[in-house]
Amino acid sequence: MPEYRRVLLDGSVVETERDGADLVAADGRRVRADAARHLPPVVPSKIIAVHLNHRSRVEEFGAVLPAAPTYFHKPTTSLNSHGGAVVRPEGCAWLNYEGEIAVVIGRTCRNIAPAAAGEYIAGYTVANDFGLHDFRDTDAGSMLRVKGSDTLCPLGPGLVTDWDFRGRRLRTLVNGEVVQEGSTDEMEWDMHYLVADIARTITLLPGDVLLSGTPAGSRPVRPGDVVEVEVAGLGRLTNHIVTGPAGIRTDVGAQPTASEEVRSTALGGDWEFRGVRPPRR
């Protein structure tokens, strides 16, 4: 399966293709993949993420899936790359990893059937949909700061084409220990469905990214932790957590909190879904 990576090479942004352990530019220059300075593999105009999708995550929260998927938006300024630092601002404590798979759009897509969605997908990459839950109380359900703060959307290491998403394993590791493990087969809505659903009212452009949901096991990480997300056939995305050099300003806006909702959601509890349980099957 071809894999393409964007890297900084001799000070320039260069598109490369993976050749074994090397990355090869169109002009023939080579760099070792493990030594390259990676950039996000795509430059999207928008990043759209689905809420609950993996059945293990639904069961973890004791939730009931809606009749159709719901979504939130991550600004493009949240983009990060393989090897990049994820910033937990000073004064915040509830930064969670969420290992995911990202769908990358290959051509302009609007009002298509799910069966045709594959024709509009350029490929797939690994994602980590980090969330800064300290702001859950203040975003009024938008998830804007929770999921959209700077550095909270690592993608990479590369864009893989001709990849079949069916039956693929995903796992997340923190400091070498497996903390999440799941399969695309446990998704309620597959990649093609998600693309077609969004494209009913929102035009998807080449490079746009859809994040397809995370399995159970999302938990907080701390500065110094190394977080890796592995997806069979897509590779391993690695990031490390750092403390921001400055805290959240206190002279404007709502401040980070550690409410019951914040703690419960960050630790895999059922606060958001309390009193609502899935029906018997």
Salt bridges, closest charged atoms under 4 A:
GLU3 OE2 - ARG5 NE 2.75
GLU3 OE1 - ARG18 NH1 3.59
ASP10 OD2 - ARG29 NH1 2.95
GLU15 OE2 - ARG6 NE 3.70
ASP19 OD2 - ARG30 NH2 2.88
ASP22 OD2 - ARG30 NH1 3.15
ASP27 OD2 - ARG29 NE 2.91
ASP34 OD2 - ARG32 NH2 3.79
GLU60 OE1 - ARG57 NH1 2.99
GLU60 OE2 - ARG219 NH1 2.94
GLU98 OE2 - ARG57 NH2 3.60
GLU98 OE1 - LYS147 NZ 3.35
GLU119 OE1 - ARG107 NH2 3.79
ASP129 OD1 - LYS74 NZ 2.63
ASP129 OD2 - LYS147 NZ 2.92
ASP139 OD1 - ARG145 NE 2.91
ASP164 OD1 - ARG166 NH1 2.86
GLU186 OE2 - HIS54 ND1 3.41
ASP197 OD1 - ARG200 NH2 2.86
ASP208 OD2 - LYS46 NZ 2.80
GLU228 OE2 - ARG236 NH1 2.65
GLU230 OE1 - ARG171 NE 2.59
GLU230 OE2 - ARG236 NH2 1.95
ASP251 OD2 - ARG249 NH2 2.52
GLU260 OE2 - ARG274 NH1 2.79
GLU261 OE2 - ARG136 NE 3.71
ASP270 OD1 - ARG274 NH2 3.51
ASP270 OD2 - ARG277 NH2 2.91
GLU272 OE1 - ARG136 NH2 3.08
